[in-house]
């Protein structure tokens, strides 16, 4: 537990020290510990250290790891940060508290339908493909405004935020600035951006959630 606790403390310290001078301390970015591929014992150490926000990439993996943990720790907030297939929507709506990867009409309709059926309404973020990468999920920036309005007005989805993953080779601030602009003109308050390598920059651009895995749990295991 000691190493995980130290890592969490170090990351939280950097988050607090990276605030823009125009942002108040209480508006600091919230830390999502990315626990994808991580074994249960490491997750439990993070829980014992007080961490309650976690991110998972795959629905089935999350279901196997978090079903009973959420009963033991009812204040956990679990975020889906990986692509969501429409055949996994029912499980995702029942398990996750935030779905960060709404990125196409078919998926948005499926999420809205299962929310209506279950009565459960996790927060939704729209994933924006700011780098227009063919291999990456996310809606294109120029299509985002119309998509947000469709999700809100026609499907009544609780769209609370935007999420992006900049290309590795690009300057991340360009992508964080673009996401912030889209959020501002659509009156969206939550921004999920920044990972272990660039979260300090993301905070300067207004990130309200940063997704950190390696800096907490160590290198990713396959």
Number of C-alpha atoms within 10 A of each C-alpha: 14 10 14 21 17 13 17 22 15 13 18 16 11 13 20 18 13 17 22 15 8 7 12 10 12 7 12 20 25 17 23 22 26 27 25 21 15 18 12 14 10 16 23 15 17 25 19 13 16 11 19 17 21 23 25 24 18 18 21 12 12 21 16 11 18 19 11 11 15 14 10 10 12 10 10 18 17 23 27 25 25 18 18 21 13 14 10 14 21 16 13 25 23 16 22 24 19 22 28 28 26 29 23 17 14 11 17 21 18 18 26 19 16 18 18 13 10 11 11 14 19 23 17 23 27 26 28 28 25 22 19 15 12 8 7 15 20 24 21 18 17 12 10 22 14 10 20 22 15 15 21 13 10 11 16 13 24 15 21 19 24 26 29 26 20 24 15 9 6 10 11 20 16 13 22 26 15 16 25 22 13 17 21 11 9 15 11 17 15 19 27 29 28 26 23 15 12 16 24 20 19 27 27 19 22 23 27 19 23 25 22 23 20 16 17 22 22 12 10 11 9 6
